[in-house]
């Protein structure tokens, strides 16, 4: 897990009545499998976000922040209680997910289901990867899940089809960087617009219960 505060200005981001506070983006690495590509994709996206003015990132790796796979009565498990304030502090989320059998990983669903209010009235973007589909079938299912939690998923996303041909072993980018970087910039434009707008409205008007 890591945190990063953006200092450089590669893009100009408008501010709103909610003030000049940075947009806090929580990047969630959804796969926990050994040898997974998720941390590489997350690091690539975080590097793009570093170049975007007015954004702070906090990376939640579900392989490190392991959550119980079943809900229990009584006191919250320690891992859940520790993660809750980090999600609550976020203004927006970016979920990094593979596609497993036309869907998304079970640990990601477990993590989503442990929380409710932390997602509410906040925007969610996606970085997906897989074979020919680039993980987009997993993303379409996640859109339905987050809609039920009253989160707002942004239209633009980043997807890596046949990702094993696109990154080297060190996470470097050997092919077609412009298209992916353009997709990331477009998603950040949408994500930060929604994050600022929703943050300002949450501050002004409590979300209906």
N, C-alpha and C positions, 0 to 999 in steps of 0.2 A: 504494500500500500504506500502511496506517496501523495504529497500535496504540492501544488505548483501555483505560484502567483505570476500572472502575465505582466511583463514590464514593457515589452516592445510593442510597437503599433504598426501592424501590417494592414489593418483595415480600420476604418472609422465607424464606430458604433454609436448610434444616437442614444441620448439619455432621455428619461421621462420624468414625470412628476415624482416618481419614487426615489429620485436622487441619483447621485453618481456612484453609488456602491457597485463594486464589480458583480458580475453575474457568476454565481457559484455553481459550477457544473460538476456533478458527480458522475464519473465514468465507471460503469460496472462491468467487470470481466465475468461473463456468465458461464464459461466452461471450467470444469475442475479436473478434466482428464489429464493423465500424464502425457507429456509431449504436445500439449495443446498449443494452438496458434494464437489464442486469445490475447495473452500479454503482449505479443508482438504487434497485433493490430491496435491494441489499446495505447501502446507506446507511440505508434505512428500517429494516431489521432491526437494524443496529448501534445505531440510536437507541433502539429498543425494549430492546436488551440493556443499554444504559447505565442504564436505569431498574431493572435487576434486580440485587439485592444479591449480591455475591460472584462477579461474572463479569468477566473480562478478555477483550477481543477483539483478534484480529490478522487483518487483512483481506489475503488473498492474491488479487491480481487477475492472472489468467493472461494478460491482454493486456500486463501489465507484466513479470511474471515468466515470460517465454516459455521453454518447454522444447522441446528437440529432438523431432521427430516420429518418430524411430526409435531403437531401442535399439542401443547400440554396445558393443563389447568394450573392456576396458581401463579407463582412468581415467574417472571420472564427469565429464560435462560440467559446466562451472562453474555454470550455472543450476540444475542438479539438486542439486549439492553445496551451493549456497547455500540452497535451499528445504528440504532435508532436516531441518536442526535446528529450523526453525520448525514443521514438521509433527510432529516427534518431541516437541517441548515442549508440544504441544496436549493437553488432556484430552478434547476433543470437537471435532467439526467440524459446520459448517453449510454445505451446498453450495447455492449459488444458481445455478439452471439454467433455461434456456428449453427448449422442446420443438421440436426440428427433425425433421420427418418422422416423428413418433411416437417420437422417441428424443432423446438428449442430445448435446451438441456433441463433435466429435472432439478438440479440444484438452483437454477435461475428461477424456476417456478416456485420452489420452496422459499427462496429469498423474497420474492414478490409477495407471497401469501402471508408472510409474517407481519407485514406492515399494511396500514390503511391510510391514515391521515398524512403520512410522510409523502405520499405520492399525489395527494389531492390538489387539483388546480395548478399543476406544474407541467411544463412541456417535457416530452421525451423524444429523443432522437436515437437512431440506430446505426451501428457499424456491424455489418454481417459478412460472413464468409462461408464458402462451401464449394460444391462442384459447379456444374453449369448454371445453377440457379443463383449462385452467390449468396445463399442464405436467405433469400427474399421470402421464401415460404415460411420460415421461422418468424420473420419480421411481421408478416401479415397476421399470424396468430397472436403475436405479442400485442399488436394494435388492439385486438379485441379484448385482451386481458386488461390492458391499461385503461381502456374506455370504461370498463366496469368499475375501476378504481377512481374514476373521474379525473384522470390525467389526460393531457392533450398531446397526442403524438403528431409530430411535424411530418409534412409530406415528404420532403427530401431526405434521403439517407445515403449512406456509403455502403457499397457491396463489393466484395472481392470474389469473383468467379474463378475457379481453378487456382486458388490462392497460392498453392505450392509452386506455381510457375512464376509468381509475381514478386515474391520476396526471397532474398537470400538467407542463409543460415543466421546471419547477424541482424536480420531485420531491415537490411538495406533494400532499396527499391530499384530493381533492375529493369523494369519495363512500364511504360504507360503512366508516368507519374502525374501528368497534367490533368487527365480525366479524373483521377481519384482526388487530387488536391482541389480541383474545381468543385467536386461533389461535397467535399468536407467544408469548403468555404460557404457553399450554398446552404448546407445544413446549419452551420453556425449562424449565418444571417437569420434564418428562420427561428432557430432555437433561442437566440438572445433577444429577438424581437418579442417572442411570446413570453420569455422569462421575465423581461422587464414589465411588460403589460400586465401579466398575471400577478407578479409580485406587488405592483402598485395597487391593483384592485383588491388583493387579499388584505393589504394593509388598510385600505379604505372601507371595505365591506366584508364582514365575516362570511365565509362560504356557508350556504344553507345546509343545515344538518338533515 
